Amino acid sequence: MMASTINDIDIFALPVPVADDPNIQHKPSAQHAQFSTKPHTRIGKVLTGACKSFRLDINVAQLYLVVITQNEQGLKEEDYFLCDRNETVETAIIGVEGRAEFMIRMPEDPAI
């Protein structure tokens, strides 16, 4: 645990691990991969690497965090949250339990 003092207030920063190795996918092209990254890595860097691997245009691609939950009837529900290219992976997955799932969307992809 790291501590620092700001205006006489002790601030404790606990390292937040990346939830297992995240998955990233592009559903329309049926491409997916598991990747390892450090928590401080920017989302833009993750997206760039995935777009190169999947041969997608980085200039128009968007990365979404996919949060999977179960509703009261026990059915699976997916919620999608657009990730800011400048935020870190750590920030993007705050509150995610287990493995983080990401999805790349292109302008021509069908609606989700």
C-alpha contacts under 8 A as a table, 3 or more apart, distances in Angstrom:
res1	aa1	res2	aa2	distance
1	M	12	F	6.80
1	M	13	A	6.20
1	M	14	L	5.20
1	M	15	P	7.06
2	M	12	F	5.76
2	M	13	A	5.32
2	M	14	L	6.61
3	A	10	D	6.49
3	A	11	I	5.46
3	A	12	F	4.46
3	A	13	A	6.20
4	S	10	D	5.68
4	S	11	I	5.21
4	S	12	F	6.62
5	T	8	D	5.65
5	T	9	I	5.26
5	T	10	D	4.46
5	T	11	I	5.83
6	I	9	I	5.21
6	I	10	D	6.56
6	I	11	I	7.10
16	V	39	P	7.37
16	V	90	E	7.07
17	P	39	P	6.57
17	P	90	E	7.59
18	V	21	D	7.10
18	V	22	P	7.84
18	V	37	T	7.73
18	V	38	K	7.04
18	V	39	P	5.64
18	V	89	V	7.55
18	V	90	E	6.31
18	V	93	I	7.73
19	A	22	P	6.88
19	A	93	I	7.83
19	A	96	V	7.28
19	A	97	E	6.79
19	A	98	G	5.52
19	A	99	R	5.13
19	A	100	A	6.03
20	D	98	G	6.45
20	D	99	R	5.07
20	D	100	A	7.32
21	D	34	Q	6.42
21	D	35	F	5.83
21	D	36	S	5.30
21	D	37	T	7.65
21	D	99	R	6.35
21	D	100	A	7.35
22	P	34	Q	5.83
22	P	35	F	5.81
22	P	36	S	6.85
22	P	99	R	5.56
22	P	100	A	4.66
22	P	101	E	5.72
22	P	102	F	7.35
23	N	32	H	7.13
23	N	33	A	5.75
23	N	34	Q	4.34
23	N	35	F	6.27
23	N	99	R	7.46
23	N	100	A	6.40
23	N	101	E	4.91
23	N	102	F	6.01
24	I	32	H	5.60
24	I	33	A	5.48
24	I	34	Q	6.24
24	I	35	F	7.52
24	I	50	A	7.59
24	I	101	E	5.98
24	I	102	F	4.53
24	I	103	M	5.47
24	I	104	I	7.27
25	Q	30	A	7.49
25	Q	31	Q	5.64
25	Q	32	H	4.00
25	Q	33	A	6.39
25	Q	102	F	6.39
25	Q	103	M	4.84
25	Q	104	I	6.08
26	H	29	S	5.91
26	H	30	A	6.08
26	H	31	Q	5.32
26	H	32	H	6.27
26	H	103	M	5.77
26	H	104	I	5.07
26	H	105	R	6.74
27	K	30	A	4.79
27	K	31	Q	6.45
27	K	32	H	7.82
27	K	103	M	7.59
27	K	104	I	7.93
28	P	31	Q	7.92
28	P	109	D	6.68
28	P	110	P	7.91
31	Q	54	F	6.74
37	T	41	T	6.64
38	K	41	T	5.53
38	K	89	V	7.68
39	P	88	T	6.64
39	P	89	V	5.34
39	P	90	E	4.54
40	H	88	T	5.28
40	H	89	V	6.31
40	H	90	E	6.22
41	T	45	K	6.98
41	T	46	V	7.51
41	T	88	T	5.35
41	T	89	V	5.87
41	T	90	E	7.88
42	R	45	K	5.43
42	R	46	V	6.75
42	R	85	R	6.63
42	R	86	N	5.81
42	R	87	E	5.59
42	R	88	T	4.24
42	R	89	V	6.04
43	I	46	V	5.09
43	I	47	L	6.10
43	I	63	L	7.93
43	I	83	C	7.12
43	I	84	D	6.89
43	I	85	R	4.82
43	I	86	N	6.26
43	I	87	E	5.92
43	I	88	T	5.56
43	I	89	V	5.74
44	G	47	L	5.04
44	G	48	T	6.03
44	G	84	D	7.77
44	G	85	R	4.20
44	G	86	N	6.25
44	G	87	E	7.99
45	K	48	T	5.05
45	K	49	G	6.28
45	K	85	R	7.85
46	V	49	G	5.30
46	V	50	A	6.26
47	L	50	A	5.14
47	L	51	C	6.00
47	L	58	I	7.33
47	L	61	A	7.88
47	L	62	Q	7.74
47	L	63	L	6.57
47	L	85	R	7.95
47	L	104	I	7.82
48	T	51	C	5.18
48	T	52	K	6.24
48	T	58	I	6.03
49	G	52	K	5.22
49	G	53	S	6.28
50	A	53	S	5.04
50	A	54	F	5.96
51	C	54	F	5.05
51	C	55	R	5.46
51	C	56	L	4.66
51	C	57	D	6.44
51	C	58	I	5.79
51	C	61	A	7.75
52	K	55	R	4.97
52	K	56	L	6.46
52	K	58	I	7.83
53	S	56	L	7.93
56	L	61	A	7.31
57	D	60	V	5.98
57	D	61	A	6.16
58	I	61	A	5.07
60	V	106	M	6.39
60	V	107	P	6.97
61	A	104	I	6.50
61	A	105	R	5.80
61	A	106	M	4.99
61	A	107	P	7.44
62	Q	82	L	7.27
62	Q	83	C	7.59
62	Q	104	I	5.63
62	Q	105	R	5.23
62	Q	106	M	6.54
63	L	82	L	6.12
63	L	83	C	5.66
63	L	102	F	6.65
63	L	103	M	5.73
63	L	104	I	4.65
63	L	105	R	6.35
64	Y	80	Y	5.88
64	Y	81	F	5.17
64	Y	82	L	4.39
64	Y	83	C	5.42
64	Y	102	F	5.50
64	Y	103	M	5.14
64	Y	104	I	6.29
64	Y	105	R	7.47
65	L	80	Y	5.68
65	L	81	F	5.08
65	L	82	L	6.42
65	L	83	C	6.58
65	L	92	A	7.37
65	L	93	I	7.58
65	L	100	A	7.53
65	L	101	E	6.05
65	L	102	F	4.58
65	L	103	M	6.46
66	V	78	E	6.40
66	V	79	D	5.78
66	V	80	Y	4.83
66	V	81	F	6.62
66	V	100	A	7.52
66	V	101	E	5.28
66	V	102	F	5.51
66	V	103	M	6.73
67	V	78	E	5.61
67	V	79	D	5.17
67	V	80	Y	6.43
67	V	96	V	7.45
67	V	100	A	7.84
67	V	101	E	7.15
68	I	76	K	6.72
68	I	77	E	5.66
68	I	78	E	4.57
68	I	79	D	6.50
69	T	76	K	5.77
69	T	77	E	5.29
69	T	78	E	6.47
70	Q	73	Q	7.63
70	Q	74	G	5.25
70	Q	75	L	5.26
70	Q	76	K	4.57
70	Q	77	E	5.75
71	N	74	G	5.25
71	N	75	L	5.49
71	N	76	K	6.56
71	N	77	E	6.71
72	E	75	L	7.43
83	C	87	E	7.43
83	C	92	A	6.58
84	D	87	E	5.50
87	E	91	T	6.37
87	E	92	A	6.82
88	T	91	T	5.21
88	T	92	A	6.27
89	V	92	A	5.03
89	V	93	I	6.28
90	E	93	I	5.55
90	E	94	I	6.37
91	T	94	I	5.51
93	I	96	V	5.38
93	I	100	A	6.83
96	V	99	R	7.64
96	V	100	A	6.57
97	E	100	A	7.55
105	R	109	D	6.41
106	M	109	D	5.32
